[in-house]
Amino acid sequence: MALKSLMTVLTVCGSLLLSACVTEQHGVSVVKLKKVSSKEKAENTANIRAQQAMEFMSSRETYRNAVESIESAVKYNSHDKNIWMIRASIYQYLKEYDKTEESFRRAFEIDPGYAELNNNYGWYLCSIKQQPNQAIPYFDRALADTTYAYPESAYMNKGICSAKMHQYHLADSYFERALRANPEYVPIFRAQAQAKMDSGNFSEADRLFRMYQSKVPQLSAEDLLMGWRISRANGETQAAYEYEQQLRMNHPYSEETATLNTESRL
């Protein structure tokens, strides 16, 4: 959820050169314009460039444009932790992990206690570096901040990483806490299904995955592969065939389709 949540905390000013304030003169509201400082102008430009970078990524436009925009944002304002976090998310997606880690390091230098930063870095350790045990303390730091707007995300991530360590009962407890924090947080159902599948409980994985499927408008390539795996494990050949066909039709050149081709021969 990194880019989506960052979009809510990044403020973009509507004007680079002028800002407005409202005063009262003789009972009449008067809008006065004042010049902004060069520092404010740079910060505003950086925010606009960062938002452009997120839009390029979310709309699947040319990723080079996203990189150019975020690097421009950093040049205008290298003291904004959110800009460094956006940079980390972009380079993580592009699998340029040296730049990802550099971005996280710079963000931590600015605000090591920032809950969103700790949650995102914990997820990076767990999902990319495959270090779930090292990730747990970062989720705990995020959850220690009672003002954190997305505790359900940190609890879910903590559950996923616990499942990676085969601590399935512990994972279940974290997923339940995530649901208590936000009963409408749909990704939790997918995470639960994945954990049940990994533990060998394919019937429960199927139930949870169908709950997840009923709550999302469209399944991603990763989702379709997961549905195929669960259906295949349960001996549901028709369901497995349908997931396979959707994956091949909608994502013919994806890594998931290549994985399906490999696994289907086993």
C-alpha positions in Angstrom: 0.0 0.0 0.0 3.0 2.2 0.0 2.3 4.5 -3.0 -1.5 4.8 -2.2 -0.9 5.7 1.4 1.9 8.1 0.6 -0.5 9.9 -1.8 -2.6 10.8 1.2 0.2 12.4 3.1 2.0 14.3 0.3 0.5 17.8 0.0 0.8 19.6 -3.3 0.4 23.3 -3.4 -1.6 24.8 -6.2 0.7 27.7 -6.9 4.5 27.8 -7.0 4.8 31.6 -6.9 1.9 33.0 -4.9 0.0 32.0 -1.8 -3.2 33.5 -0.5 -4.4 34.6 2.9 -7.8 36.0 3.8 -8.2 39.1 6.0 -11.1 41.2 7.0 -11.3 44.9 6.1 -14.4 46.9 7.2 -16.4 43.6 7.5 -15.4 42.5 4.0 -13.2 39.4 3.3 -10.2 40.4 1.2 -7.8 37.9 -0.4 -4.3 39.1 -0.4 -1.5 37.5 -2.4 2.0 37.2 -1.1 5.2 35.9 -2.6 6.4 32.6 -1.3 10.1 32.1 -0.3 12.5 30.2 -2.5 12.4 27.4 0.0 8.6 27.1 -0.2 8.8 27.2 -4.0 11.3 24.4 -4.1 9.2 22.3 -1.7 6.1 22.9 -3.8 7.9 21.9 -7.0 9.3 18.8 -5.2 5.8 17.8 -4.1 4.4 18.2 -7.6 7.3 16.1 -9.1 6.7 13.4 -6.5 3.0 13.3 -7.2 3.7 13.0 -10.9 6.0 10.1 -10.2 3.3 8.3 -8.3 0.8 8.9 -11.1 3.2 7.5 -13.7 3.6 4.3 -11.6 -0.1 3.8 -10.7 -1.2 4.3 -14.3 1.6 2.0 -15.7 2.9 4.7 -17.9 6.6 4.8 -18.9 8.6 4.0 -15.8 11.4 6.2 -17.0 9.0 9.2 -16.5 8.4 8.1 -12.9 12.2 7.8 -12.3 12.8 11.2 -13.8 10.0 12.8 -11.8 11.1 11.4 -8.4 14.8 12.2 -9.0 13.7 15.8 -9.8 11.7 15.9 -6.6 14.7 14.8 -4.6 16.8 17.6 -6.2 14.3 20.2 -5.2 13.8 18.9 -1.7 16.0 16.2 -0.2 14.7 16.8 3.4 11.2 15.3 2.9 10.9 11.7 4.2 7.8 11.0 2.1 9.7 11.9 -1.1 12.4 9.4 -0.2 9.7 6.8 0.6 8.2 7.3 -2.8 11.6 6.9 -4.3 12.1 3.7 -2.4 8.7 2.3 -3.6 9.5 3.1 -7.2 12.9 1.5 -7.2 11.6 -1.5 -5.2 9.1 -2.0 -8.0 11.8 -1.7 -10.6 14.0 -4.2 -8.6 16.8 -1.7 -8.3 17.5 -2.6 -4.7 20.6 -0.5 -4.1 18.6 2.6 -4.8 15.7 1.3 -2.8 17.9 0.8 0.3 19.6 4.2 -0.2 16.1 5.8 -0.2 15.0 4.1 3.0 18.3 5.0 4.7 17.8 8.7 3.8 14.2 8.6 5.1 15.3 7.1 8.4 17.9 9.8 8.8 15.1 12.3 8.6 12.6 10.6 10.9 13.5 7.2 12.3 10.3 6.9 14.3 7.9 7.5 11.3 5.3 4.7 11.5 4.7 4.5 7.7 8.4 4.3 7.0 8.9 1.5 9.6 6.0 -0.5 8.2 7.2 -0.1 4.6 10.8 -1.0 5.4 9.7 -4.0 7.4 7.7 -5.2 4.4 10.8 -4.7 2.2 12.9 -6.8 4.5 10.2 -9.5 4.6 9.1 -9.7 1.0 12.2 -8.7 -0.9 15.2 -9.6 1.4 13.4 -12.7 2.7 14.2 -11.7 6.3 10.9 -12.0 8.1 12.5 -12.2 11.6 14.4 -9.0 11.1 11.2 -7.3 9.8 9.1 -7.9 12.9 10.7 -5.1 15.0 9.9 -2.5 12.4 6.2 -3.5 12.3 6.2 -3.2 16.1 7.7 0.3 15.9 4.9 1.3 13.5 2.3 -0.1 15.8 3.8 1.6 18.8 2.7 4.9 17.3 -0.9 5.3 18.4 -1.5 8.0 15.8 -0.6 5.7 12.9 -3.5 5.8 10.4 -2.9 2.3 9.0 -2.4 -0.2 11.9 -4.3 -2.9 9.9 -1.5 -2.8 7.3 1.3 -3.3 9.9 -0.7 -6.2 11.6 -1.3 -7.8 8.3 2.3 -7.6 7.3 3.3 -8.9 10.7 1.0 -11.9 10.1 2.3 -12.6 6.6 5.9 -12.6 7.9 5.0 -14.8 10.8 3.5 -17.3 8.4 6.7 -17.2 6.4 8.4 -18.4 9.6 5.8 -21.2 9.9 4.3 -19.5 12.9 0.7 -20.0 11.6 -1.2 -19.6 14.9 0.6 -16.4 15.6 -0.1 -15.2 12.1 -3.8 -15.9 12.6 -3.8 -13.7 15.7 -2.2 -10.8 13.8 -4.7 -11.1 11.0 -7.5 -11.0 13.5 -6.1 -7.8 15.0 -5.9 -6.3 11.5 -9.6 -7.1 11.0 -10.5 -5.5 14.3 -8.6 -2.4 13.4 -10.4 -2.3 10.0 -13.0 -4.9 9.1 -13.2 -3.5 5.6 -9.5 -4.0 4.8 -9.8 -6.5 1.9 -6.2 -7.5 1.5 -6.3 -9.3 4.8 -8.6 -12.1 3.3 -6.0 -12.8 0.7 -3.2 -12.9 3.2 -5.2 -15.3 5.3 -5.8 -17.5 2.3 -2.1 -17.5 1.5 -1.2 -18.5 5.0 -3.7 -21.3 5.0 -2.4 -22.6 1.7 1.1 -22.5 2.9 0.1 -24.5 6.0 -1.6 -27.1 3.9 -5.2 -26.2 4.8 -6.4 -25.9 1.2 -10.1 -26.1 2.0 -9.9 -23.1 4.3 -7.6 -21.3 1.8 -10.3 -21.8 -0.8 -13.0 -20.3 1.5 -10.9 -17.3 2.3 -9.8 -16.7 -1.2 -13.4 -16.8 -2.5 -14.2 -14.2 0.2 -11.4 -12.1 -1.1 -12.5 -12.6 -4.7 -16.0 -11.4 -3.9 -14.7 -8.1 -2.5 -12.4 -7.0 -5.4 -13.4 -5.8 -8.8 -10.8 -7.8 -10.7 -8.1 -10.4 -9.9 -4.5 -9.6 -10.6 -2.1 -12.0 -12.3 -0.8 -12.9 -8.8 -4.3 -13.5 -7.6 -5.2 -15.7 -10.5 -2.1 -17.8 -10.0 -3.0 -18.2 -6.3 -6.6 -19.2 -7.2 -5.2 -21.8 -9.7 -2.9 -23.3 -7.1 -5.6 -23.6 -4.5 -8.1 -25.1 -6.9 -5.6 -27.5 -8.2 -4.6 -28.6 -4.7 -8.3 -29.2 -3.9 -8.9 -31.2 -7.1 -11.3 -28.6 -8.5 -10.3 -29.0 -12.1 -12.9 -26.7 -13.6 -12.1 -23.8 -11.3 -8.4 -24.4 -11.9 -9.0 -24.3 -15.7 -10.9 -21.0 -15.4 -8.2 -19.3 -13.4 -5.6 -20.6 -15.9 -7.5 -19.3 -18.9 -8.0 -15.9 -17.3 -4.3 -15.7 -16.5 -3.2 -16.7 -20.0 -5.7 -14.4 -21.7 -5.2 -11.3 -19.6 -1.5 -11.6 -18.6 0.2 -13.8 -21.3 3.7 -12.4 -20.8 3.7 -12.1 -17.0 6.0 -13.9 -14.5 2.9 -15.6 -13.1 2.0 -17.2 -16.4 5.6 -18.4 -16.8 5.3 -19.9 -13.2 2.1 -21.6 -14.1 3.6 -23.1 -17.2 6.4 -24.5 -15.0 4.2 -25.8 -12.2 1.6 -27.3 -14.5 4.3 -29.7 -15.9 5.2 -31.0 -12.4 
